[in-house]
Amino acid sequence: MRLKRSQQYFKDQRLRIAIMAQAINLQVNGDRHTCATKLNLPDFLSSIGLNPRLVAVEYNGEILHRQFWPQTMIQEGDRLEVVTIVGGG
């Protein structure tokens, strides 16, 4: 039984290392973020708890029009500025 637990532990460790090897580091509003895999912009925004329909995004210093979001893949070192749209009067 002990050998099986040990084997499972090392299998889990290898999986964690493989996931971290694929991690992408980027900045969002000046804060460092890490995501495990490459995501498109709407999926990344959702993964950090934002509703993509309610934000505007500056991507690496340029305002990115919403029509380009689905094909924009988050890359290592990207810089995002995300502004939440607030309605009211």
C-alpha positions in Angstrom: 0.0 0.0 0.0 2.8 2.4 0.9 4.4 2.0 -2.6 1.1 2.8 -4.3 0.7 6.0 -2.3 4.2 7.0 -3.1 3.6 6.3 -6.8 0.4 8.4 -6.7 2.3 11.3 -5.0 5.0 11.4 -7.7 2.3 11.1 -10.4 0.5 14.1 -8.8 3.8 16.1 -8.5 4.6 15.4 -12.2 1.2 16.7 -13.2 1.6 19.9 -11.1 5.0 20.5 -12.7 3.6 20.0 -16.2 0.8 22.4 -15.5 3.2 25.0 -14.1 5.5 24.6 -17.1 2.6 25.8 -19.3 1.7 28.7 -17.0 1.5 32.2 -18.6 2.4 35.3 -16.6 0.8 38.6 -17.5 -0.2 41.9 -15.9 -3.8 43.0 -15.3 -4.3 46.5 -14.1 -0.7 46.5 -12.8 -1.1 43.2 -10.9 0.7 40.0 -11.8 -1.6 37.1 -12.9 -0.9 33.6 -13.9 -3.1 31.3 -16.0 -2.4 27.7 -16.5 -3.0 27.6 -20.3 -3.4 30.0 -23.2 -6.9 31.4 -23.2 -8.7 33.8 -25.5 -9.5 37.2 -24.0 -13.2 36.5 -23.1 -12.3 33.2 -21.4 -9.5 34.8 -19.5 -11.7 37.7 -18.3 -14.3 35.2 -17.2 -11.6 33.1 -15.4 -10.7 36.2 -13.2 -14.4 36.8 -12.4 -15.2 39.6 -14.9 -18.2 39.6 -17.2 -16.7 40.3 -20.7 -19.8 42.1 -21.8 -19.3 44.7 -19.1 -15.7 45.7 -19.5 -13.4 47.6 -21.9 -9.8 46.3 -22.5 -6.5 48.0 -23.3 -4.3 45.2 -24.6 -0.5 45.9 -24.6 -1.1 49.6 -24.8 -3.9 49.6 -27.4 -7.6 49.7 -27.0 -8.8 46.4 -28.4 -12.2 46.4 -30.2 -14.5 43.8 -28.9 -14.8 42.1 -32.4 -11.2 40.9 -32.0 -11.5 39.5 -28.5 -12.4 35.9 -29.4 -9.3 35.4 -31.6 -7.0 37.3 -29.2 -5.0 34.7 -27.3 -3.4 35.7 -24.0 0.4 35.4 -24.3 3.3 35.4 -21.9 4.1 39.0 -20.8 0.8 40.6 -22.0 -0.3 43.8 -20.3 -4.0 44.3 -19.9 -5.9 47.3 -18.4 -9.5 46.4 -17.8 -12.1 49.0 -17.0 -15.6 48.0 -15.8 -18.5 49.8 -17.5 -20.8 51.3 -15.0 -24.3 52.7 -15.9 -26.2 55.3 -14.1 -27.5 58.8 -14.3 
